[in-house]
């Protein structure tokens, strides 16, 4: 069984590289194979403080779907 994950680029926010569920016209389909889900995108973070559990913070910079 192949699961399909849908990511939609958010065009209405002023934040670059923001993703959210949205309109059907802007869909990118990513089919998972092997594992439940694979990393689809990454970027480097530059910080001068300790960063723990970035995905668990409300309003944080990491989005977990």
Buried (B, 14 or more C-beta within 10 A) or exposed (E): EEEEBEBBEBEEEEEEEEBEEBEEEEEEEEEBEEEEEEEEEEEEEEEEEEEEEEEEEEEEEEEEE
